[in-house]
Amino acid sequence: SEKLAIALGLISTPHGTPLRITKNLRVCSDCHAATKFLSKIIKRKIIVRDASRYHLVENGACSCGDYW
């Protein structure tokens, strides 16, 4: 799950570096919302590559415009 990958990335990378996550399935609505929420709280870029597109999440907003 993306949430588990984000948690692992947070504890294993220095503060301020973007998190890059790749998965072979589409992002579900719950994980999409959680990624946006976490990016706003932790103030880091989160880049998620799913089966159909890239999601660049920064400061609580996603580059897909919530059309995924």
Predicted model as a PDB file, atoms N, CA, C, CB and O in Angstrom, pLDDT in the B-factor column:
MODEL        1                                                                  
ATOM      1  N   SER A   1       0.828  -1.177   0.000  1.00 79.00           N  
ATOM      2  CA  SER A   1       0.000   0.000   0.000  1.00 79.00           C  
ATOM      3  C   SER A   1       0.879   1.248   0.000  1.00 79.00           C  
ATOM      4  CB  SER A   1      -0.946  -0.007   1.205  1.00 79.00           C  
ATOM      5  O   SER A   1       2.009   1.232   0.487  1.00 79.00           O  
ATOM      6  N   GLU A   2       0.339   2.320  -0.552  1.00 87.00           N  
ATOM      7  CA  GLU A   2       1.095   3.569  -0.618  1.00 87.00           C  
ATOM      8  C   GLU A   2       1.378   4.119   0.772  1.00 87.00           C  
ATOM      9  CB  GLU A   2       0.340   4.605  -1.443  1.00 87.00           C  
ATOM     10  O   GLU A   2       2.442   4.688   1.015  1.00 87.00           O  
ATOM     11  N   LYS A   3       0.431   3.950   1.679  1.00 92.00           N  
ATOM     12  CA  LYS A   3       0.612   4.488   3.028  1.00 92.00           C  
ATOM     13  C   LYS A   3       1.805   3.839   3.733  1.00 92.00           C  
ATOM     14  CB  LYS A   3      -0.661   4.282   3.855  1.00 92.00           C  
ATOM     15  O   LYS A   3       2.563   4.519   4.426  1.00 92.00           O  
ATOM     16  N   LEU A   4       1.967   2.555   3.562  1.00 94.00           N  
ATOM     17  CA  LEU A   4       3.097   1.848   4.155  1.00 94.00           C  
ATOM     18  C   LEU A   4       4.406   2.292   3.495  1.00 94.00           C  
ATOM     19  CB  LEU A   4       2.913   0.319   4.017  1.00 94.00           C  
ATOM     20  O   LEU A   4       5.416   2.463   4.178  1.00 94.00           O  
ATOM     21  N   ALA A   5       4.394   2.477   2.187  1.00 94.00           N  
ATOM     22  CA  ALA A   5       5.589   2.939   1.474  1.00 94.00           C  
ATOM     23  C   ALA A   5       5.973   4.349   1.909  1.00 94.00           C  
ATOM     24  CB  ALA A   5       5.357   2.900  -0.043  1.00 94.00           C  
ATOM     25  O   ALA A   5       7.159   4.648   2.041  1.00 94.00           O  
ATOM     26  N   ILE A   6       4.995   5.215   2.131  1.00 94.00           N  
ATOM     27  CA  ILE A   6       5.271   6.572   2.602  1.00 94.00           C  
ATOM     28  C   ILE A   6       5.877   6.527   4.006  1.00 94.00           C  
ATOM     29  CB  ILE A   6       3.977   7.425   2.598  1.00 94.00           C  
ATOM     30  O   ILE A   6       6.834   7.247   4.292  1.00 94.00           O  
ATOM     31  N   ALA A   7       5.325   5.688   4.877  1.00 95.00           N  
ATOM     32  CA  ALA A   7       5.856   5.565   6.237  1.00 95.00           C  
ATOM     33  C   ALA A   7       7.308   5.092   6.210  1.00 95.00           C  
ATOM     34  CB  ALA A   7       4.996   4.592   7.066  1.00 95.00           C  
ATOM     35  O   ALA A   7       8.144   5.632   6.935  1.00 95.00           O  
ATOM     36  N   LEU A   8       7.615   4.106   5.394  1.00 96.00           N  
ATOM     37  CA  LEU A   8       8.985   3.611   5.282  1.00 96.00           C  
ATOM     38  C   LEU A   8       9.896   4.693   4.711  1.00 96.00           C  
ATOM     39  CB  LEU A   8       9.035   2.349   4.400  1.00 96.00           C  
ATOM     40  O   LEU A   8      11.028   4.857   5.166  1.00 96.00           O  
ATOM     41  N   GLY A   9       9.405   5.430   3.716  1.00 95.00           N  
ATOM     42  CA  GLY A   9      10.195   6.504   3.135  1.00 95.00           C  
ATOM     43  C   GLY A   9      10.491   7.612   4.124  1.00 95.00           C  
ATOM     44  O   GLY A   9      11.577   8.192   4.106  1.00 95.00           O  
ATOM     45  N   LEU A  10       9.535   7.908   4.983  1.00 94.00           N  
ATOM     46  CA  LEU A  10       9.729   8.973   5.967  1.00 94.00           C  
ATOM     47  C   LEU A  10      10.801   8.627   6.998  1.00 94.00           C  
ATOM     48  CB  LEU A  10       8.422   9.268   6.672  1.00 94.00           C  
ATOM     49  O   LEU A  10      11.563   9.495   7.424  1.00 94.00           O  
ATOM     50  N   ILE A  11      10.856   7.360   7.395  1.00 95.00           N  
ATOM     51  CA  ILE A  11      11.839   6.997   8.416  1.00 95.00           C  
ATOM     52  C   ILE A  11      13.212   6.688   7.820  1.00 95.00           C  
ATOM     53  CB  ILE A  11      11.346   5.799   9.206  1.00 95.00           C  
ATOM     54  O   ILE A  11      14.195   6.601   8.555  1.00 95.00           O  
ATOM     55  N   SER A  12      13.294   6.522   6.493  1.00 96.00           N  
ATOM     56  CA  SER A  12      14.579   6.129   5.910  1.00 96.00           C  
ATOM     57  C   SER A  12      15.206   7.186   5.004  1.00 96.00           C  
ATOM     58  CB  SER A  12      14.404   4.869   5.133  1.00 96.00           C  
ATOM     59  O   SER A  12      16.275   6.942   4.446  1.00 96.00           O  
ATOM     60  N   THR A  13      14.581   8.344   4.841  1.00 95.00           N  
ATOM     61  CA  THR A  13      15.159   9.398   4.009  1.00 95.00           C  
ATOM     62  C   THR A  13      15.284  10.678   4.825  1.00 95.00           C  
ATOM     63  CB  THR A  13      14.299   9.640   2.741  1.00 95.00           C  
ATOM     64  O   THR A  13      14.526  10.892   5.772  1.00 95.00           O  
ATOM     65  N   PRO A  14      16.239  11.528   4.459  1.00 95.00           N  
ATOM     66  CA  PRO A  14      16.384  12.791   5.190  1.00 95.00           C  
ATOM     67  C   PRO A  14      15.213  13.728   4.938  1.00 95.00           C  
ATOM     68  CB  PRO A  14      17.685  13.479   4.801  1.00 95.00           C  
ATOM     69  O   PRO A  14      14.567  13.663   3.892  1.00 95.00           O  
ATOM     70  N   HIS A  15      14.946  14.596   5.899  1.00 92.00           N  
ATOM     71  CA  HIS A  15      13.855  15.563   5.791  1.00 92.00           C  
ATOM     72  C   HIS A  15      14.091  16.483   4.597  1.00 92.00           C  
ATOM     73  CB  HIS A  15      13.722  16.389   7.093  1.00 92.00           C  
ATOM     74  O   HIS A  15      15.213  16.934   4.365  1.00 92.00           O  
ATOM     75  N   GLY A  16      13.048  16.755   3.854  1.00 90.00           N  
ATOM     76  CA  GLY A  16      13.139  17.662   2.722  1.00 90.00           C  
ATOM     77  C   GLY A  16      13.322  16.986   1.378  1.00 90.00           C  
ATOM     78  O   GLY A  16      13.103  17.614   0.342  1.00 90.00           O  
ATOM     79  N   THR A  17      13.717  15.723   1.370  1.00 95.00           N  
ATOM     80  CA  THR A  17      13.866  15.029   0.086  1.00 95.00           C  
ATOM     81  C   THR A  17      12.503  14.520  -0.376  1.00 95.00           C  
ATOM     82  CB  THR A  17      14.882  13.850   0.201  1.00 95.00           C  
ATOM     83  O   THR A  17      11.689  14.097   0.445  1.00 95.00           O  
ATOM     84  N   PRO A  18      12.250  14.559  -1.681  1.00 96.00           N  
ATOM     85  CA  PRO A  18      10.961  14.049  -2.168  1.00 96.00           C  
ATOM     86  C   PRO A  18      10.884  12.525  -2.044  1.00 96.00           C  
ATOM     87  CB  PRO A  18      10.741  14.467  -3.634  1.00 96.00           C  
ATOM     88  O   PRO A  18      11.892  11.829  -2.169  1.00 96.00           O  
ATOM     89  N   LEU A  19       9.688  12.025  -1.799  1.00 96.00           N  
ATOM     90  CA  LEU A  19       9.459  10.580  -1.735  1.00 96.00           C  
ATOM     91  C   LEU A  19       8.959  10.115  -3.095  1.00 96.00           C  
ATOM     92  CB  LEU A  19       8.438  10.210  -0.604  1.00 96.00           C  
ATOM     93  O   LEU A  19       8.044  10.718  -3.657  1.00 96.00           O  
ATOM     94  N   ARG A  20       9.547   9.053  -3.627  1.00 96.00           N  
ATOM     95  CA  ARG A  20       9.130   8.498  -4.911  1.00 96.00           C  
ATOM     96  C   ARG A  20       8.614   7.088  -4.692  1.00 96.00           C  
ATOM     97  CB  ARG A  20      10.298   8.507  -5.936  1.00 96.00           C  
ATOM     98  O   ARG A  20       9.313   6.225  -4.160  1.00 96.00           O  
ATOM     99  N   ILE A  21       7.367   6.872  -5.117  1.00 95.00           N  
ATOM    100  CA  ILE A  21       6.710   5.580  -4.918  1.00 95.00           C  
ATOM    101  C   ILE A  21       6.219   5.089  -6.278  1.00 95.00           C  
ATOM    102  CB  ILE A  21       5.522   5.689  -3.888  1.00 95.00           C  
ATOM    103  O   ILE A  21       5.606   5.848  -7.029  1.00 95.00           O  
ATOM    104  N   THR A  22       6.483   3.837  -6.592  1.00 94.00           N  
ATOM    105  CA  THR A  22       6.021   3.234  -7.835  1.00 94.00           C  
ATOM    106  C   THR A  22       5.182   2.017  -7.487  1.00 94.00           C  
ATOM    107  CB  THR A  22       7.217   2.847  -8.761  1.00 94.00           C  
ATOM    108  O   THR A  22       5.563   1.202  -6.647  1.00 94.00           O  
ATOM    109  N   LYS A  23       4.039   1.906  -8.141  1.00 91.00           N  
ATOM    110  CA  LYS A  23       3.200   0.723  -7.930  1.00 91.00           C  
ATOM    111  C   LYS A  23       2.610   0.287  -9.261  1.00 91.00           C  
ATOM    112  CB  LYS A  23       2.070   1.011  -6.898  1.00 91.00           C  
ATOM    113  O   LYS A  23       2.528   1.077 -10.202  1.00 91.00           O  
ATOM    114  N   ASN A  24       2.204  -0.963  -9.336  1.00 92.00           N  
ATOM    115  CA  ASN A  24       1.720  -1.510 -10.601  1.00 92.00           C  
ATOM    116  C   ASN A  24       0.199  -1.488 -10.724  1.00 92.00           C  
ATOM    117  CB  ASN A  24       2.213  -2.919 -10.763  1.00 92.00           C  
ATOM    118  O   ASN A  24      -0.341  -1.947 -11.730  1.00 92.00           O  
ATOM    119  N   LEU A  25      -0.493  -0.968  -9.726  1.00 92.00           N  
ATOM    120  CA  LEU A  25      -1.944  -0.858  -9.765  1.00 92.00           C  
ATOM    121  C   LEU A  25      -2.341   0.604  -9.673  1.00 92.00           C  
ATOM    122  CB  LEU A  25      -2.593  -1.672  -8.628  1.00 92.00           C  
ATOM    123  O   LEU A  25      -1.507   1.456  -9.366  1.00 92.00           O  
ATOM    124  N   ARG A  26      -3.589   0.898  -9.931  1.00 91.00           N  
ATOM    125  CA  ARG A  26      -4.060   2.274  -9.814  1.00 91.00           C  
ATOM    126  C   ARG A  26      -4.188   2.667  -8.353  1.00 91.00           C  
ATOM    127  CB  ARG A  26      -5.403   2.450 -10.531  1.00 91.00           C  
ATOM    128  O   ARG A  26      -4.381   1.813  -7.488  1.00 91.00           O  
ATOM    129  N   VAL A  27      -4.082   3.948  -8.083  1.00 90.00           N  
ATOM    130  CA  VAL A  27      -4.203   4.481  -6.736  1.00 90.00           C  
ATOM    131  C   VAL A  27      -5.682   4.500  -6.354  1.00 90.00           C  
ATOM    132  CB  VAL A  27      -3.577   5.907  -6.636  1.00 90.00           C  
ATOM    133  O   VAL A  27      -6.516   4.961  -7.133  1.00 90.00           O  
ATOM    134  N   CYS A  28      -6.011   4.005  -5.168  1.00 91.00           N  
ATOM    135  CA  CYS A  28      -7.400   4.036  -4.714  1.00 91.00           C  
ATOM    136  C   CYS A  28      -7.703   5.414  -4.119  1.00 91.00           C  
ATOM    137  CB  CYS A  28      -7.671   2.907  -3.667  1.00 91.00           C  
ATOM    138  O   CYS A  28      -6.787   6.178  -3.818  1.00 91.00           O  
ATOM    139  N   SER A  29      -8.960   5.720  -3.956  1.00 92.00           N  
ATOM    140  CA  SER A  29      -9.363   7.051  -3.474  1.00 92.00           C  
ATOM    141  C   SER A  29      -8.872   7.306  -2.049  1.00 92.00           C  
ATOM    142  CB  SER A  29     -10.890   7.196  -3.529  1.00 92.00           C  
ATOM    143  O   SER A  29      -8.498   8.432  -1.721  1.00 92.00           O  
ATOM    144  N   ASP A  30      -8.868   6.287  -1.207  1.00 94.00           N  
ATOM    145  CA  ASP A  30      -8.410   6.447   0.167  1.00 94.00           C  
ATOM    146  C   ASP A  30      -6.921   6.780   0.217  1.00 94.00           C  
ATOM    147  CB  ASP A  30      -8.692   5.178   0.969  1.00 94.00           C  
ATOM    148  O   ASP A  30      -6.511   7.681   0.949  1.00 94.00           O  
ATOM    149  N   CYS A  31      -6.120   6.063  -0.551  1.00 93.00           N  
ATOM    150  CA  CYS A  31      -4.674   6.318  -0.571  1.00 93.00           C  
ATOM    151  C   CYS A  31      -4.365   7.663  -1.219  1.00 93.00           C  
ATOM    152  CB  CYS A  31      -3.939   5.193  -1.319  1.00 93.00           C  
ATOM    153  O   CYS A  31      -3.424   8.342  -0.809  1.00 93.00           O  
ATOM    154  N   HIS A  32      -5.146   8.058  -2.228  1.00 94.00           N  
ATOM    155  CA  HIS A  32      -4.957   9.347  -2.875  1.00 94.00           C  
ATOM    156  C   HIS A  32      -5.207  10.480  -1.874  1.00 94.00           C  
ATOM    157  CB  HIS A  32      -5.894   9.482  -4.096  1.00 94.00           C  
ATOM    158  O   HIS A  32      -4.424  11.427  -1.796  1.00 94.00           O  
ATOM    159  N   ALA A  33      -6.280  10.381  -1.124  1.00 95.00           N  
ATOM    160  CA  ALA A  33      -6.597  11.397  -0.117  1.00 95.00           C  
ATOM    161  C   ALA A  33      -5.554  11.404   0.998  1.00 95.00           C  
ATOM    162  CB  ALA A  33      -7.997  11.152   0.472  1.00 95.00           C  
ATOM    163  O   ALA A  33      -5.154  12.470   1.466  1.00 95.00           O  
ATOM    164  N   ALA A  34      -5.115  10.228   1.421  1.00 95.00           N  
ATOM    165  CA  ALA A  34      -4.115  10.143   2.483  1.00 95.00           C  
ATOM    166  C   ALA A  34      -2.782  10.733   2.025  1.00 95.00           C  
ATOM    167  CB  ALA A  34      -3.925   8.683   2.924  1.00 95.00           C  
ATOM    168  O   ALA A  34      -2.102  11.393   2.811  1.00 95.00           O  
ATOM    169  N   THR A  35      -2.402  10.509   0.779  1.00 95.00           N  
ATOM    170  CA  THR A  35      -1.158  11.055   0.249  1.00 95.00           C  
ATOM    171  C   THR A  35      -1.207  12.575   0.214  1.00 95.00           C  
ATOM    172  CB  THR A  35      -0.882  10.502  -1.151  1.00 95.00           C  
ATOM    173  O   THR A  35      -0.229  13.237   0.559  1.00 95.00           O  
ATOM    174  N   LYS A  36      -2.336  13.130  -0.200  1.00 95.00           N  
ATOM    175  CA  LYS A  36      -2.485  14.586  -0.219  1.00 95.00           C  
ATOM    176  C   LYS A  36      -2.405  15.152   1.200  1.00 95.00           C  
ATOM    177  CB  LYS A  36      -3.824  14.986  -0.881  1.00 95.00           C  
ATOM    178  O   LYS A  36      -1.745  16.165   1.430  1.00 95.00           O  
ATOM    179  N   PHE A  37      -3.072  14.501   2.142  1.00 96.00           N  
ATOM    180  CA  PHE A  37      -3.080  14.939   3.534  1.00 96.00           C  
ATOM    181  C   PHE A  37      -1.673  14.885   4.131  1.00 96.00           C  
ATOM    182  CB  PHE A  37      -4.042  14.072   4.360  1.00 96.00           C  
ATOM    183  O   PHE A  37      -1.235  15.826   4.794  1.00 96.00           O  
ATOM    184  N   LEU A  38      -0.973  13.778   3.891  1.00 95.00           N  
ATOM    185  CA  LEU A  38       0.369  13.621   4.442  1.00 95.00           C  
ATOM    186  C   LEU A  38       1.350  14.622   3.850  1.00 95.00           C  
ATOM    187  CB  LEU A  38       0.868  12.213   4.203  1.00 95.00           C  
ATOM    188  O   LEU A  38       2.223  15.123   4.558  1.00 95.00           O  
ATOM    189  N   SER A  39       1.219  14.917   2.570  1.00 96.00           N  
ATOM    190  CA  SER A  39       2.147  15.874   1.956  1.00 96.00           C  
ATOM    191  C   SER A  39       1.996  17.254   2.572  1.00 96.00           C  
ATOM    192  CB  SER A  39       1.917  15.951   0.443  1.00 96.00           C  
ATOM    193  O   SER A  39       2.971  17.996   2.692  1.00 96.00           O  
ATOM    194  N   LYS A  40       0.789  17.594   2.958  1.00 96.00           N  
ATOM    195  CA  LYS A  40       0.563  18.896   3.592  1.00 96.00           C  
ATOM    196  C   LYS A  40       1.133  18.921   5.004  1.00 96.00           C  
ATOM    197  CB  LYS A  40      -0.936  19.226   3.624  1.00 96.00           C  
ATOM    198  O   LYS A  40       1.700  19.930   5.424  1.00 96.00           O  
ATOM    199  N   ILE A  41       0.992  17.834   5.735  1.00 95.00           N  
ATOM    200  CA  ILE A  41       1.477  17.776   7.115  1.00 95.00           C  
ATOM    201  C   ILE A  41       3.008  17.715   7.177  1.00 95.00           C  
ATOM    202  CB  ILE A  41       0.878  16.562   7.831  1.00 95.00           C  
ATOM    203  O   ILE A  41       3.629  18.431   7.962  1.00 95.00           O  
ATOM    204  N   ILE A  42       3.610  16.860   6.350  1.00 94.00           N  
ATOM    205  CA  ILE A  42       5.061  16.652   6.434  1.00 94.00           C  
ATOM    206  C   ILE A  42       5.845  17.632   5.568  1.00 94.00           C  
ATOM    207  CB  ILE A  42       5.405  15.232   6.027  1.00 94.00           C  
ATOM    208  O   ILE A  42       7.073  17.676   5.637  1.00 94.00           O  
ATOM    209  N   LYS A  43       5.138  18.422   4.746  1.00 94.00           N  
ATOM    210  CA  LYS A  43       5.768  19.444   3.900  1.00 94.00           C  
ATOM    211  C   LYS A  43       6.860  18.864   3.003  1.00 94.00           C  
ATOM    212  CB  LYS A  43       6.355  20.547   4.766  1.00 94.00           C  
ATOM    213  O   LYS A  43       7.981  19.371   2.951  1.00 94.00           O  
ATOM    214  N   ARG A  44       6.500  17.779   2.294  1.00 94.00           N  
ATOM    215  CA  ARG A  44       7.412  17.141   1.347  1.00 94.00           C  
ATOM    216  C   ARG A  44       6.664  16.802   0.074  1.00 94.00           C  
ATOM    217  CB  ARG A  44       8.048  15.872   1.956  1.00 94.00           C  
ATOM    218  O   ARG A  44       5.452  16.591   0.091  1.00 94.00           O  
ATOM    219  N   LYS A  45       7.392  16.751  -1.026  1.00 96.00           N  
ATOM    220  CA  LYS A  45       6.807  16.284  -2.283  1.00 96.00           C  
ATOM    221  C   LYS A  45       6.699  14.770  -2.229  1.00 96.00           C  
ATOM    222  CB  LYS A  45       7.658  16.740  -3.513  1.00 96.00           C  
ATOM    223  O   LYS A  45       7.608  14.087  -1.759  1.00 96.00           O  
ATOM    224  N   ILE A  46       5.591  14.260  -2.708  1.00 96.00           N  
ATOM    225  CA  ILE A  46       5.408  12.817  -2.826  1.00 96.00           C  
ATOM    226  C   ILE A  46       5.056  12.546  -4.278  1.00 96.00           C  
ATOM    227  CB  ILE A  46       4.292  12.274  -1.841  1.00 96.00           C  
ATOM    228  O   ILE A  46       4.060  13.062  -4.787  1.00 96.00           O  
ATOM    229  N   ILE A  47       5.863  11.745  -4.939  1.00 96.00           N  
ATOM    230  CA  ILE A  47       5.644  11.416  -6.343  1.00 96.00           C  
ATOM    231  C   ILE A  47       5.225   9.960  -6.407  1.00 96.00           C  
ATOM    232  CB  ILE A  47       6.925  11.682  -7.211  1.00 96.00           C  
ATOM    233  O   ILE A  47       5.979   9.072  -6.010  1.00 96.00           O  
ATOM    234  N   VAL A  48       4.019   9.715  -6.910  1.00 95.00           N  
ATOM    235  CA  VAL A  48       3.493   8.356  -7.005  1.00 95.00           C  
ATOM    236  C   VAL A  48       3.272   8.034  -8.478  1.00 95.00           C  
ATOM    237  CB  VAL A  48       2.166   8.196  -6.185  1.00 95.00           C  
ATOM    238  O   VAL A  48       2.574   8.766  -9.180  1.00 95.00           O  
ATOM    239  N   ARG A  49       3.860   6.951  -8.941  1.00 94.00           N  
ATOM    240  CA  ARG A  49       3.642   6.476 -10.301  1.00 94.00           C  
ATOM    241  C   ARG A  49       2.760   5.249 -10.208  1.00 94.00           C  
ATOM    242  CB  ARG A  49       4.993   6.159 -11.037  1.00 94.00           C  
ATOM    243  O   ARG A  49       3.157   4.233  -9.637  1.00 94.00           O  
ATOM    244  N   ASP A  50       1.553   5.341 -10.771  1.00 90.00           N  
ATOM    245  CA  ASP A  50       0.677   4.167 -10.763  1.00 90.00           C  
ATOM    246  C   ASP A  50       0.578   3.620 -12.182  1.00 90.00           C  
ATOM    247  CB  ASP A  50      -0.739   4.521 -10.202  1.00 90.00           C  
ATOM    248  O   ASP A  50       1.364   3.998 -13.050  1.00 90.00           O  
ATOM    249  N   ALA A  51      -0.366   2.749 -12.417  1.00 89.00           N  
ATOM    250  CA  ALA A  51      -0.476   2.058 -13.695  1.00 89.00           C  
ATOM    251  C   ALA A  51      -0.828   2.990 -14.849  1.00 89.00           C  
ATOM    252  CB  ALA A  51      -1.507   0.974 -13.594  1.00 89.00           C  
ATOM    253  O   ALA A  51      -0.538   2.670 -16.001  1.00 89.00           O  
ATOM    254  N   SER A  52      -1.444   4.130 -14.568  1.00 88.00           N  
ATOM    255  CA  SER A  52      -1.887   4.976 -15.671  1.00 88.00           C  
ATOM    256  C   SER A  52      -1.297   6.377 -15.687  1.00 88.00           C  
ATOM    257  CB  SER A  52      -3.351   5.082 -15.637  1.00 88.00           C  
ATOM    258  O   SER A  52      -1.332   7.021 -16.735  1.00 88.00           O  
ATOM    259  N   ARG A  53      -0.749   6.891 -14.569  1.00 90.00           N  
ATOM    260  CA  ARG A  53      -0.221   8.261 -14.573  1.00 90.00           C  
ATOM    261  C   ARG A  53       0.684   8.537 -13.387  1.00 90.00           C  
ATOM    262  CB  ARG A  53      -1.357   9.257 -14.581  1.00 90.00           C  
ATOM    263  O   ARG A  53       0.810   7.732 -12.464  1.00 90.00           O  
ATOM    264  N   TYR A  54       1.310   9.708 -13.447  1.00 92.00           N  
ATOM    265  CA  TYR A  54       2.106  10.213 -12.330  1.00 92.00           C  
ATOM    266  C   TYR A  54       1.226  11.106 -11.470  1.00 92.00           C  
ATOM    267  CB  TYR A  54       3.362  10.989 -12.833  1.00 92.00           C  
ATOM    268  O   TYR A  54       0.362  11.824 -11.974  1.00 92.00           O  
ATOM    269  N   HIS A  55       1.456  11.052 -10.186  1.00 95.00           N  
ATOM    270  CA  HIS A  55       0.797  11.945  -9.245  1.00 95.00           C  
ATOM    271  C   HIS A  55       1.898  12.685  -8.499  1.00 95.00           C  
ATOM    272  CB  HIS A  55      -0.155  11.162  -8.257  1.00 95.00           C  
ATOM    273  O   HIS A  55       2.608  12.087  -7.690  1.00 95.00           O  
ATOM    274  N   LEU A  56       2.045  13.957  -8.758  1.00 96.00           N  
ATOM    275  CA  LEU A  56       2.987  14.793  -8.023  1.00 96.00           C  
ATOM    276  C   LEU A  56       2.175  15.526  -6.972  1.00 96.00           C  
ATOM    277  CB  LEU A  56       3.764  15.796  -8.972  1.00 96.00           C  
ATOM    278  O   LEU A  56       1.416  16.444  -7.285  1.00 96.00           O  
ATOM    279  N   VAL A  57       2.342  15.112  -5.721  1.00 96.00           N  
ATOM    280  CA  VAL A  57       1.554  15.670  -4.627  1.00 96.00           C  
ATOM    281  C   VAL A  57       2.460  16.588  -3.827  1.00 96.00           C  
ATOM    282  CB  VAL A  57       0.941  14.546  -3.722  1.00 96.00           C  
ATOM    283  O   VAL A  57       3.503  16.173  -3.324  1.00 96.00           O  
ATOM    284  N   GLU A  58       2.044  17.841  -3.719  1.00 96.00           N  
ATOM    285  CA  GLU A  58       2.839  18.822  -2.994  1.00 96.00           C  
ATOM    286  C   GLU A  58       1.902  19.784  -2.287  1.00 96.00           C  
ATOM    287  CB  GLU A  58       3.800  19.583  -3.945  1.00 96.00           C  
ATOM    288  O   GLU A  58       0.995  20.350  -2.897  1.00 96.00           O  
ATOM    289  N   ASN A  59       2.134  19.962  -0.992  1.00 96.00           N  
ATOM    290  CA  ASN A  59       1.357  20.895  -0.180  1.00 96.00           C  
ATOM    291  C   ASN A  59      -0.149  20.614  -0.234  1.00 96.00           C  
ATOM    292  CB  ASN A  59       1.625  22.315  -0.636  1.00 96.00           C  
ATOM    293  O   ASN A  59      -0.958  21.542  -0.249  1.00 96.00           O  
ATOM    294  N   GLY A  60      -0.514  19.346  -0.263  1.00 95.00           N  
ATOM    295  CA  GLY A  60      -1.919  18.961  -0.226  1.00 95.00           C  
ATOM    296  C   GLY A  60      -2.637  18.975  -1.557  1.00 95.00           C  
ATOM    297  O   GLY A  60      -3.842  18.725  -1.599  1.00 95.00           O  
ATOM    298  N   ALA A  61      -1.941  19.259  -2.645  1.00 96.00           N  
ATOM    299  CA  ALA A  61      -2.571  19.286  -3.970  1.00 96.00           C  
ATOM    300  C   ALA A  61      -1.869  18.291  -4.890  1.00 96.00           C  
ATOM    301  CB  ALA A  61      -2.525  20.720  -4.581  1.00 96.00           C  
ATOM    302  O   ALA A  61      -0.651  18.120  -4.835  1.00 96.00           O  
ATOM    303  N   CYS A  62      -2.660  17.644  -5.729  1.00 96.00           N  
ATOM    304  CA  CYS A  62      -2.123  16.646  -6.653  1.00 96.00           C  
ATOM    305  C   CYS A  62      -2.137  17.203  -8.080  1.00 96.00           C  
ATOM    306  CB  CYS A  62      -2.939  15.322  -6.573  1.00 96.00           C  
ATOM    307  O   CYS A  62      -3.032  17.956  -8.464  1.00 96.00           O  
ATOM    308  N   SER A  63      -1.135  16.818  -8.838  1.00 95.00           N  
ATOM    309  CA  SER A  63      -1.018  17.294 -10.217  1.00 95.00           C  
ATOM    310  C   SER A  63      -2.108  16.736 -11.122  1.00 95.00           C  
ATOM    311  CB  SER A  63       0.337  16.929 -10.775  1.00 95.00           C  
ATOM    312  O   SER A  63      -2.350  17.285 -12.197  1.00 95.00           O  
ATOM    313  N   CYS A  64      -2.766  15.662 -10.715  1.00 92.00           N  
ATOM    314  CA  CYS A  64      -3.817  15.086 -11.536  1.00 92.00           C  
ATOM    315  C   CYS A  64      -5.127  15.872 -11.417  1.00 92.00           C  
ATOM    316  CB  CYS A  64      -4.042  13.635 -11.146  1.00 92.00           C  
ATOM    317  O   CYS A  64      -6.085  15.604 -12.143  1.00 92.00           O  
ATOM    318  N   GLY A  65      -5.163  16.841 -10.499  1.00 91.00           N  
ATOM    319  CA  GLY A  65      -6.377  17.631 -10.312  1.00 91.00           C  
ATOM    320  C   GLY A  65      -7.521  16.793  -9.758  1.00 91.00           C  
ATOM    321  O   GLY A  65      -8.690  17.090 -10.002  1.00 91.00           O  
ATOM    322  N   ASP A  66      -7.183  15.744  -9.012  1.00 87.00           N  
ATOM    323  CA  ASP A  66      -8.143  14.791  -8.443  1.00 87.00           C  
ATOM    324  C   ASP A  66      -8.959  14.077  -9.515  1.00 87.00           C  
ATOM    325  CB  ASP A  66      -9.080  15.505  -7.486  1.00 87.00           C  
ATOM    326  O   ASP A  66     -10.076  13.626  -9.264  1.00 87.00           O  
ATOM    327  N   TYR A  67      -8.385  13.982 -10.713  1.00 81.00           N  
ATOM    328  CA  TYR A  67      -8.979  13.178 -11.774  1.00 81.00           C  
ATOM    329  C   TYR A  67      -8.020  12.031 -12.034  1.00 81.00           C  
ATOM    330  CB  TYR A  67      -9.248  14.023 -13.081  1.00 81.00           C  
ATOM    331  O   TYR A  67      -7.060  12.168 -12.793  1.00 81.00           O  
ATOM    332  N   TRP A  68      -8.288  10.905 -11.401  1.00 67.00           N  
ATOM    333  CA  TRP A  68      -7.374   9.783 -11.498  1.00 67.00           C  
ATOM    334  C   TRP A  68      -8.157   8.556 -11.873  1.00 67.00           C  
ATOM    335  CB  TRP A  68      -6.607   9.565 -10.185  1.00 67.00           C  
ATOM    336  O   TRP A  68      -7.583   7.476 -12.012  1.00 67.00           O  
TER     337      TRP A  68                                                      
ENDMDL                                                                          
END                                                                             
